[in-house]
Amino acid sequence: MTSASAALLHRGWRLPLSTFAAVSSLKNALDRLASDGARASFGTEAAPSSINWVFLGPPGVGKGTYASRVAKAFGVPHIATGDLIRAEIKSGSSLGAQMKAIVNQGKLLPCDMVQRVLQERLARGRQEGERGFILDGYPRTAAQAEQLLRSTDIGLVLNLSLREEVLVEKCMGRRLCRHCGKNYNVADIHLAASADGRPEIVMPPLSPPPECAPHLETRADDREEVIRHRLEVYKQESKPVEAAFRKAGLVVDFELVAGIPETLPRLMPLLESYVGRHANERK
């Protein structure tokens, strides 16, 4: 039994053996990526562009969580454009002031402005020896996708998906602890396989510890009608973005059917096969 599994038992959690096996499998996968053997498979002299990836997916699919964990495992930064924009605005720079004025008017930032902040971050990373990145939250339009393809050698676009009824249930199950600020999810999802051949989906809750349980709150916009509206907007906005990347031969579709501990050991070997690939190798 792994130390993680033992810790769960110590806290009094009673989980099925399959969950302990999944945790163990995840730990082994991450340990392997951090090992000398994994580094050798990537190449110790790998070019900075060896991992230039974009993660796409609808609200609630968990792309930020997957992006951050995959980035840590592969030793590259997870770059969320929303964080870059907030940091630029907070810096008080001339560009940040322009951004703040636009955002305060409820308008979308121009593509060139977002691209400028992103390219400055990527250039800084190259100077500091970063060997790539995983990009989350950008692009949001076809114009941004095409601009990114012209300026950056993207090697992979991972398109995460999850059945809509599960997305809705996951979003409705999100909870925030007012006391410590951590996020949890009380949804206990078990969806049977569909008649059209789609697989069973099992996602246990991410339950809070006892000290957080009395302080949980639900986001005001995590209501079913709001969630379904967000998903419809995403569907319309994502189609042209996906089309731009599919035309470049970069998209790999990955459907989620389980939680993070069960999914990462399946996802990691797939991603390993794309390390070092470039756009011109996919066409």
Buried (B, 14 or more C-beta within 10 A) or exposed (E): EBEEBEEBEEEEEEEEEEBBBBBBBBBEBBEBBBEEEBEEEBEEEBEBBBBBBBBBBBBBBBBBEBBBBBBBBBBBBBBBBEBBBBEBBEEEEEBBEBBBEBBEEEEEBEBEBBBEBBBEBBEEBEEEEBBBBBBBBBBBBBBBBBBBBEEBBBBBBBBBBBBBEBBBBBBBBBBBBEEEEBEBBBBEBEBEEEEEEEEEBBBBBBBBEEEBBEBBEEEEEBEEEBBBEBBEEBEEEBEBBBEBBEEBEBBBEBEBBBBBBBBBBBBBEEBBEBBBBBBEEBE
